[in-house]
Amino acid sequence: MYKLVAIDLDGTLLNSYGEVTEKTREIIKQATSNGIEVILASGRPISSVQDLANELNANHYIISGNGAIVYDMRKQEIVYDKFLTKEQILNIVKVCEENSIYYNIYTENDVLTKSLNYNTLFYHNENAHKQEEKRTNINIVSDVGNYIEKTEGERYLKATVCDQSRVIFNSIIKKLRDIPNIDVLDVEHMSKKIIKSGTEEVLVEYCYTEITNKNVNKWEAIKYIIENEKIKPEEVIAIGDNINDKEMIENAGLGVAMGNSTQAIFEIADTKVATNNEDGVYEVFEKYIKKQNYK
């Protein structure tokens, strides 16, 4: 019997427009009302995950920063963390600045960036359709390194690096890997998001990677939760599409690959469902959760 479902957001629960369909929303609410623990596990900051979790009644734990944080919504506090140090973040910023590549830094609640592009442009577009208190906080600063140097008490989840050119992107990744005690994700496929601009739809497509502290991943965060809740790994379903979902899909009782997943995820998953634009997450709940006897 499955007791916990961990769901990635971008490319998994959210479609290409950054939305959760009504049928998926309702089946998740039904599951949570029947005692199933649903955990949103994302690379986004807490503020960007928390409001969606509340809307789905998945209002116990959330995982942020690809596993850097477990936030207990009932206690309203971080109960598990593996932050990057200021020194590590400044080293990442230095490499990106020296090589003129787009990057942003994720804190507990904000995304620091020099301009709106790639992922932050998508978040900005999402924000236009959300109430103010539900928006992803984007902090645009002209000199990110100087801002970080002067800011005390801030805690850093991850960095994201983006570029349209695969050649340029790969050359910077090699340099970032020289920074000690960090993990740089081997993201194989390009991110594809659709931004609505009036009556037009604009495809935003780019290479990207995510940089976290050493040994940060979603499964390590899930392990903390299931140990607290007395849930066994075989009672966990993990759903994802990309390499930052690898560990949780490998170790969960049922690892599910979305139809739009990268090849590495297809190879390790126990099963495959429809894409994020075809309600693949709904399919998981319909097939594996709804049919079992709720407690």
Secondary structure, DSSP 8 states (H G I E B T S, - for coil): ---EEEE-TBTTTB-TTS---HHHHHHHHHHHHTT-EEEEE-SS-HHHHHHHHHHTT--SEEEEGGGTEEEETTTTEEEEE--B-HHHHHHHHHHHHHTT-EEEEEESSEEEESS--HHHHHHHHHHTTS-GGGS-EEEE-S-HHHHHHH--S--EEEEEEEES-HHHHHHHHHHHTTSTTEEE----S-EEEEEEETTEEEEEEEEEEEEEETT--HHHHHHHHHHHHT--GGGEEEEESSGGGHHHHHHSSEEEE-TT--HHHHHH-SEE---TTTTHHHHHIIIIITTS---
